[in-house]
């Protein structure tokens, strides 16, 4: 009898927990659903992908079409660790999802449009149409991460890179832009009149193209070049650009020589960061007289030096040219060179601040 009573009590407790959970979830749903549209749209805008915002449409009639007014569109498709052997049908399905989503969206003003996928040349037209849609909605922040792949269906085995439509280069709606593995190929002058922050990753940029970007972006404040290559001089005379970030420099298509250097002439920038792997023999600072702070956290391990002297000379050159900077930070990737200089008796000036990792080496 006692065992039967205990079993009944356990069943009752389990049922009570389920009922309590249902009531709690209902109250939580009602509480969220009771918020004004502006707050709900802000919540949906912060989701990592638009597909999650779409799924909220199944919650209730209140949520059914709310996602169509979200001012942020994020499409992500990195489902396979080896995209070159991924089924073409999966990429086709992704393209169909994006097409359908854009036709259902009602928002006429976009704050952000982000596309992260592996480029498939068969969908070149669709890709550019998606960007045109974002531009037609006066998108403020554009983030394109279109990674190239080898297509098995291409007999020539050529690696294709996403080529941006020319209308893209004369759109003045952008304020923030990130271009990852995109071919920056304007035919004429660039006109990004409202662009304040630009990051270009894994792109080939020569001096003329950089000049075109700078002259066509009159209010640009931050320029970040991430593993870009092709340029040998950064001539940034714009008075609006205050921050320059060089996150790596990799060009494996050239032979190393004594001329494998780049020059930086940026008399108006106030912040300079040079970090990650720099496959160069030397970086020369021609004019950075307005700098207030600088951050050096780079490595030259891609260069086959017979000894460490060139690395030491480059770091010493940085330190001498940045003696006027209020604070010069030196990070972990420079720790080996720092140790060599210290062993040779080099005295670091008072404006140099080492990271904790460097101190512990």
PLY file of the C-alpha trace (Angstrom):
ply
format ascii 1.0
element vertex 361
property float x
property float y
property float z
element edge 360
property int vertex1
property int vertex2
end_header
0.00 0.00 0.00
2.83 2.37 0.92
4.58 1.70 -2.39
1.37 2.42 -4.32
0.93 5.71 -2.49
4.54 6.73 -3.21
4.11 5.89 -6.89
0.89 7.93 -7.07
2.61 10.86 -5.37
5.48 10.75 -7.87
3.02 10.77 -10.79
1.12 13.68 -9.25
4.34 15.61 -8.66
5.43 14.99 -12.25
2.06 16.21 -13.59
2.21 19.27 -11.35
5.71 20.11 -12.64
4.49 19.82 -16.23
1.48 22.06 -15.54
3.69 24.59 -13.73
6.14 24.62 -16.68
3.29 25.12 -19.16
1.88 27.99 -17.11
5.32 29.57 -16.73
6.09 29.28 -20.47
2.69 30.74 -21.32
3.23 33.66 -18.97
6.71 34.24 -20.40
5.38 34.11 -23.95
2.53 36.47 -23.11
4.96 38.78 -21.35
7.26 38.99 -24.37
4.40 39.15 -26.85
2.96 42.06 -24.91
5.99 44.23 -25.69
5.61 46.95 -28.35
6.62 46.12 -31.92
9.75 48.28 -31.79
11.19 46.23 -28.93
10.24 42.90 -30.49
11.89 43.92 -33.76
15.01 44.93 -31.84
15.08 41.47 -30.23
14.70 39.75 -33.61
17.44 41.97 -35.07
19.91 40.62 -32.53
19.43 36.97 -33.50
22.49 35.40 -35.19
20.61 34.64 -38.41
17.39 35.67 -40.14
16.25 32.04 -40.21
15.80 32.19 -36.43
13.69 35.32 -36.76
11.51 33.54 -39.33
10.98 30.59 -36.98
9.38 32.88 -34.39
6.46 33.24 -36.80
5.15 29.88 -35.59
4.74 31.08 -31.99
1.37 32.77 -32.47
-0.62 35.06 -34.75
1.08 37.95 -32.98
4.45 36.75 -34.33
3.34 35.36 -37.70
4.52 38.26 -39.89
6.53 40.28 -37.41
9.87 39.08 -38.80
9.09 40.59 -42.21
9.59 44.05 -40.69
13.00 43.33 -39.15
15.58 45.92 -40.36
18.43 43.37 -40.20
18.93 40.53 -42.69
21.59 37.92 -41.98
22.05 34.92 -44.27
24.62 32.32 -43.23
25.47 29.13 -45.12
28.63 27.38 -43.94
27.06 23.98 -43.37
29.83 21.77 -44.71
33.47 21.66 -43.53
34.57 20.88 -47.12
32.41 23.12 -49.37
34.08 21.95 -52.58
32.50 18.51 -52.13
29.21 19.85 -50.86
26.12 18.88 -52.82
25.16 21.59 -55.34
21.56 21.08 -54.23
22.35 22.48 -50.80
23.69 25.69 -52.33
20.64 25.85 -54.58
18.36 25.45 -51.57
20.18 28.27 -49.79
19.74 30.56 -52.81
16.02 29.73 -52.92
15.65 30.52 -49.23
17.30 33.92 -49.66
15.13 34.69 -52.71
11.93 33.75 -50.88
12.90 35.70 -47.78
13.62 38.88 -49.73
10.26 38.70 -51.53
8.46 38.47 -48.18
10.32 41.28 -46.44
8.35 44.49 -45.97
11.06 46.65 -44.39
11.99 49.50 -46.71
14.95 50.69 -44.63
17.68 48.21 -43.67
20.19 48.82 -40.92
22.25 45.75 -41.78
22.58 43.19 -44.56
25.00 40.30 -44.03
25.77 37.45 -46.41
28.12 34.63 -45.38
28.38 31.79 -47.85
30.66 29.99 -50.28
30.55 31.56 -53.71
29.00 29.57 -56.52
29.42 31.18 -59.94
26.08 29.76 -61.03
24.38 32.18 -58.65
26.37 35.28 -59.60
23.25 37.07 -60.84
21.30 36.22 -57.68
24.15 37.35 -55.45
24.25 40.76 -57.08
20.46 41.00 -57.04
20.52 40.45 -53.27
23.00 43.28 -52.87
20.88 45.50 -55.12
17.90 44.74 -52.90
19.89 45.85 -49.84
20.95 49.02 -51.64
17.35 49.74 -52.68
16.51 49.58 -48.95
19.27 52.12 -48.22
21.22 49.63 -46.13
23.63 51.24 -43.67
25.88 48.30 -42.80
26.92 45.81 -45.48
28.87 42.68 -44.56
29.82 40.35 -47.41
31.76 37.19 -46.57
31.68 35.29 -49.86
34.34 32.61 -49.74
35.49 31.18 -53.03
35.42 27.44 -53.81
36.42 25.10 -56.61
33.35 23.88 -58.45
33.47 20.26 -59.54
31.19 21.06 -62.44
33.80 23.43 -63.94
36.05 21.52 -66.28
38.76 24.17 -66.21
39.17 23.93 -62.42
39.44 27.72 -62.07
38.90 29.25 -58.64
36.18 31.85 -59.01
36.01 35.02 -56.95
32.83 37.00 -56.42
32.86 40.05 -58.66
30.83 42.96 -57.31
28.31 44.68 -59.54
29.37 48.16 -60.68
26.28 49.83 -59.16
27.70 48.80 -55.80
30.61 51.23 -56.15
28.39 54.31 -56.58
25.90 53.69 -53.75
25.99 56.32 -51.04
23.83 54.56 -48.45
26.64 52.62 -46.77
28.06 53.78 -43.44
29.82 50.53 -42.45
31.17 47.91 -44.84
33.06 44.61 -44.61
34.21 42.85 -47.78
35.67 39.37 -47.35
37.16 37.65 -50.43
35.29 39.90 -52.85
36.79 41.23 -56.07
36.94 45.01 -55.74
36.94 46.03 -59.40
35.35 49.45 -60.03
35.37 50.57 -63.65
35.11 54.24 -62.74
35.28 56.42 -59.67
34.00 55.10 -56.36
31.34 57.13 -54.55
30.69 56.05 -50.97
29.79 59.47 -49.60
28.57 58.30 -46.19
30.98 55.43 -45.53
32.71 55.74 -42.14
34.20 52.28 -41.55
35.66 49.95 -44.17
37.25 46.52 -43.72
38.63 44.62 -46.72
39.81 41.04 -46.19
41.80 38.76 -48.48
41.73 41.15 -51.40
44.21 42.36 -54.00
44.61 46.12 -53.70
47.03 48.28 -55.63
47.85 51.94 -54.93
45.44 53.28 -57.57
42.52 51.27 -56.15
43.28 52.43 -52.61
43.42 56.02 -53.81
40.06 55.51 -55.57
38.55 54.19 -52.34
39.91 57.05 -50.24
38.95 59.82 -52.66
35.45 58.37 -53.01
34.92 58.05 -49.25
35.19 61.65 -47.96
34.01 60.85 -44.39
35.87 57.56 -43.92
37.21 57.29 -40.36
38.52 53.71 -40.07
40.32 51.64 -42.71
41.18 48.02 -41.96
43.13 45.82 -44.37
43.08 42.17 -43.36
45.49 39.85 -45.21
45.30 42.10 -48.26
48.18 42.33 -50.71
49.34 44.01 -53.90
50.04 47.48 -52.53
53.50 48.79 -51.79
52.57 52.21 -50.43
49.67 53.42 -48.31
49.33 57.10 -49.06
46.53 58.20 -46.75
46.38 61.99 -46.82
42.65 62.18 -46.09
41.93 64.31 -43.03
38.92 62.18 -42.08
40.76 58.86 -41.69
41.85 58.61 -38.06
42.39 54.87 -37.61
44.43 52.44 -39.73
44.56 48.71 -39.02
46.80 46.32 -40.96
45.87 42.78 -39.93
48.32 40.67 -41.86
49.92 40.98 -45.28
50.17 37.86 -47.41
51.25 37.72 -51.03
52.61 34.31 -51.98
52.83 35.13 -55.69
55.99 37.21 -55.52
59.66 36.42 -55.02
61.22 37.80 -51.84
63.74 40.54 -52.43
65.26 43.57 -50.77
62.47 45.62 -52.36
59.76 43.62 -50.59
58.68 46.52 -48.37
55.67 48.76 -47.98
55.61 52.41 -46.97
52.96 54.08 -44.85
52.39 57.79 -45.35
49.46 58.79 -43.18
50.09 62.18 -41.58
46.58 62.56 -40.13
45.82 59.20 -38.56
45.70 59.06 -34.75
45.62 55.28 -34.24
47.74 52.63 -35.94
47.58 48.86 -35.45
49.89 46.37 -37.16
49.10 42.79 -36.19
49.20 39.11 -37.10
51.36 37.62 -39.85
53.22 40.17 -41.95
55.00 38.47 -44.86
57.24 41.40 -45.67
60.89 42.21 -45.18
60.16 45.68 -43.90
57.44 48.27 -43.18
58.57 51.88 -43.33
56.70 54.65 -41.54
57.17 57.71 -43.74
54.89 60.16 -41.91
52.62 59.29 -38.99
53.17 62.54 -37.12
49.61 62.81 -35.73
49.60 59.40 -34.05
48.37 59.29 -30.47
48.47 55.54 -29.95
49.97 52.55 -31.74
49.65 48.80 -31.25
52.28 46.37 -32.60
51.41 42.68 -32.33
52.77 41.07 -35.49
54.99 38.20 -36.54
57.25 37.71 -39.57
57.43 33.93 -39.34
56.47 33.60 -43.00
59.82 35.15 -43.98
62.83 32.85 -44.09
65.45 35.00 -42.45
68.94 33.59 -42.07
69.10 35.42 -38.72
66.90 37.66 -36.59
68.58 40.98 -37.41
66.02 42.15 -40.03
63.18 41.50 -37.56
65.03 43.42 -34.87
65.77 46.30 -37.20
62.10 46.58 -38.21
60.88 46.68 -34.62
63.60 49.19 -33.67
62.56 51.28 -36.67
58.97 51.29 -35.46
60.00 52.31 -31.95
62.20 55.17 -33.19
59.53 56.49 -35.56
56.88 56.26 -32.85
58.79 58.02 -30.08
56.24 60.85 -30.15
53.30 58.51 -29.54
51.78 58.75 -26.08
51.45 54.98 -25.70
53.05 52.31 -27.86
51.78 48.81 -27.06
53.84 45.76 -28.01
52.03 42.42 -27.99
52.80 38.74 -27.67
53.69 38.07 -31.32
56.66 40.43 -30.97
57.94 38.75 -27.80
60.77 36.81 -29.51
62.19 39.95 -31.10
61.76 41.88 -27.86
63.79 39.23 -26.02
66.57 39.43 -28.63
66.74 43.21 -28.34
66.81 43.08 -24.55
69.61 40.51 -24.65
71.64 42.91 -26.79
71.12 45.74 -24.33
68.51 47.74 -26.23
66.71 50.16 -23.91
63.03 50.57 -24.67
61.71 54.13 -24.26
59.20 55.00 -21.56
56.23 55.21 -23.94
56.48 51.47 -24.71
53.98 49.30 -22.86
54.30 45.52 -23.04
51.36 43.15 -22.85
51.23 40.71 -19.94
52.17 37.84 -22.28
55.38 39.61 -23.31
56.29 40.31 -19.69
55.93 36.64 -18.79
58.21 35.40 -21.59
0 1
1 2
2 3
3 4
4 5
5 6
6 7
7 8
8 9
9 10
10 11
11 12
12 13
13 14
14 15
15 16
16 17
17 18
18 19
19 20
20 21
21 22
22 23
23 24
24 25
25 26
26 27
27 28
28 29
29 30
30 31
31 32
32 33
33 34
34 35
35 36
36 37
37 38
38 39
39 40
40 41
41 42
42 43
43 44
44 45
45 46
46 47
47 48
48 49
49 50
50 51
51 52
52 53
53 54
54 55
55 56
56 57
57 58
58 59
59 60
60 61
61 62
62 63
63 64
64 65
65 66
66 67
67 68
68 69
69 70
70 71
71 72
72 73
73 74
74 75
75 76
76 77
77 78
78 79
79 80
80 81
81 82
82 83
83 84
84 85
85 86
86 87
87 88
88 89
89 90
90 91
91 92
92 93
93 94
94 95
95 96
96 97
97 98
98 99
99 100
100 101
101 102
102 103
103 104
104 105
105 106
106 107
107 108
108 109
109 110
110 111
111 112
112 113
113 114
114 115
115 116
116 117
117 118
118 119
119 120
120 121
121 122
122 123
123 124
124 125
125 126
126 127
127 128
128 129
129 130
130 131
131 132
132 133
133 134
134 135
135 136
136 137
137 138
138 139
139 140
140 141
141 142
142 143
143 144
144 145
145 146
146 147
147 148
148 149
149 150
150 151
151 152
152 153
153 154
154 155
155 156
156 157
157 158
158 159
159 160
160 161
161 162
162 163
163 164
164 165
165 166
166 167
167 168
168 169
169 170
170 171
171 172
172 173
173 174
174 175
175 176
176 177
177 178
178 179
179 180
180 181
181 182
182 183
183 184
184 185
185 186
186 187
187 188
188 189
189 190
190 191
191 192
192 193
193 194
194 195
195 196
196 197
197 198
198 199
199 200
200 201
201 202
202 203
203 204
204 205
205 206
206 207
207 208
208 209
209 210
210 211
211 212
212 213
213 214
214 215
215 216
216 217
217 218
218 219
219 220
220 221
221 222
222 223
223 224
224 225
225 226
226 227
227 228
228 229
229 230
230 231
231 232
232 233
233 234
234 235
235 236
236 237
237 238
238 239
239 240
240 241
241 242
242 243
243 244
244 245
245 246
246 247
247 248
248 249
249 250
250 251
251 252
252 253
253 254
254 255
255 256
256 257
257 258
258 259
259 260
260 261
261 262
262 263
263 264
264 265
265 266
266 267
267 268
268 269
269 270
270 271
271 272
272 273
273 274
274 275
275 276
276 277
277 278
278 279
279 280
280 281
281 282
282 283
283 284
284 285
285 286
286 287
287 288
288 289
289 290
290 291
291 292
292 293
293 294
294 295
295 296
296 297
297 298
298 299
299 300
300 301
301 302
302 303
303 304
304 305
305 306
306 307
307 308
308 309
309 310
310 311
311 312
312 313
313 314
314 315
315 316
316 317
317 318
318 319
319 320
320 321
321 322
322 323
323 324
324 325
325 326
326 327
327 328
328 329
329 330
330 331
331 332
332 333
333 334
334 335
335 336
336 337
337 338
338 339
339 340
340 341
341 342
342 343
343 344
344 345
345 346
346 347
347 348
348 349
349 350
350 351
351 352
352 353
353 354
354 355
355 356
356 357
357 358
358 359
359 360
